[in-house]
Amino acid sequence: MRRALLLTPLLAVLSLTGCAVREAYVAVPPPPPRVEVYGYAPGPGYVWCDGYWNWAGARYTWVQGYWARPPHPHARWVRGRWEHRRGRYEFERGHWR
């Protein structure tokens, strides 16, 4: 009995944690990308990572692009993009390849 009482709060926390990790799906398409003026790279080897529209619960918000150094030689930046799948929009974040 005592063991069951100790496990109950633990199971409750684990079930809430599982609910917090969700993938967002959006029914409306994102606005067109903004044109960003980014100037010169801050140093040799930097790559511009484009800004993107992020879904913030009830609307899209713009996330500004930034300069970054590749994590390893020959790395290539793959920009983030919104994909229309199964009647909804899903965002695939930018990443290094």
C-alpha positions as CSV (number, residue, x, y, z in Angstrom):
1,M,0.0,0.0,0.0
2,R,2.7,2.4,1.0
3,R,4.6,1.6,-2.2
4,A,1.5,2.4,-4.3
5,L,1.3,5.8,-2.6
6,L,4.9,6.6,-3.5
7,L,4.5,5.6,-7.1
8,T,1.3,7.6,-7.7
9,P,2.9,11.1,-7.8
10,L,5.8,9.7,-9.9
11,L,3.4,8.3,-12.5
12,A,1.4,11.6,-12.5
13,V,4.5,13.6,-13.3
14,L,5.6,11.2,-16.0
15,S,2.2,11.4,-17.7
16,L,2.2,15.2,-17.7
17,T,5.7,15.2,-19.1
18,G,4.6,13.0,-22.0
19,C,1.8,15.4,-22.8
20,A,4.1,18.4,-22.9
21,V,6.2,17.0,-25.8
22,R,4.0,17.5,-28.8
23,E,4.5,18.3,-32.5
24,A,2.6,21.4,-33.7
25,Y,0.4,21.2,-36.7
26,V,-1.1,24.3,-38.3
27,A,-4.1,24.5,-40.5
28,V,-3.3,27.9,-42.1
29,P,-0.2,28.4,-44.4
30,P,2.6,30.7,-43.3
31,P,3.0,34.1,-44.8
32,P,5.6,34.6,-47.5
33,P,9.2,34.8,-46.2
34,R,10.4,38.3,-45.3
35,V,13.3,39.8,-47.2
36,E,16.2,40.2,-44.8
37,V,19.2,42.5,-45.2
38,Y,22.1,40.8,-43.6
39,G,25.2,42.7,-44.8
40,Y,28.6,41.3,-44.6
41,A,29.6,38.2,-42.6
42,P,31.3,38.9,-39.2
43,G,34.3,36.9,-40.3
44,P,35.6,34.3,-42.7
45,G,33.8,31.0,-42.7
46,Y,30.4,32.3,-41.5
47,V,27.2,31.2,-43.2
48,W,23.8,33.1,-43.2
49,C,21.0,31.1,-41.6
50,D,17.7,32.4,-43.0
51,G,14.9,33.7,-40.8
52,Y,11.6,31.8,-40.8
53,W,8.0,32.0,-39.6
54,N,7.5,30.2,-36.3
55,W,4.0,29.1,-35.1
56,A,3.6,30.6,-31.6
57,G,0.4,29.0,-30.4
58,A,-2.2,31.1,-32.2
59,R,-0.3,33.0,-34.9
60,Y,2.9,33.1,-36.9
61,T,5.9,35.2,-35.6
62,W,9.0,36.0,-37.5
63,V,12.3,34.6,-36.2
64,Q,15.2,36.8,-37.5
65,G,18.1,35.1,-39.4
66,Y,21.6,35.1,-38.1
67,W,25.3,34.4,-39.0
68,A,26.7,31.1,-37.8
69,R,29.9,29.1,-38.2
70,P,29.5,25.6,-39.5
71,P,30.0,22.9,-36.9
72,H,32.5,21.0,-39.0
73,P,34.3,21.4,-42.4
74,H,32.2,21.0,-45.5
75,A,28.9,21.4,-43.4
76,R,26.1,22.9,-45.4
77,W,23.1,24.8,-43.9
78,V,19.7,23.4,-44.9
79,R,17.1,26.1,-44.4
80,G,13.9,25.4,-42.4
81,R,10.7,25.1,-44.4
82,W,7.0,24.5,-44.0
83,E,5.6,21.4,-45.6
84,H,1.9,20.8,-46.5
85,R,1.1,17.2,-45.5
86,R,-2.2,15.5,-44.9
87,G,-4.2,18.8,-45.0
88,R,-2.0,20.6,-42.5
89,Y,1.3,22.5,-42.3
90,E,4.4,21.1,-40.5
91,F,7.7,22.9,-39.9
92,E,11.0,21.2,-40.6
93,R,13.6,23.2,-38.7
94,G,16.8,24.3,-40.4
95,H,19.9,22.1,-39.7
96,W,23.5,21.5,-40.6
97,R,24.1,18.7,-43.1
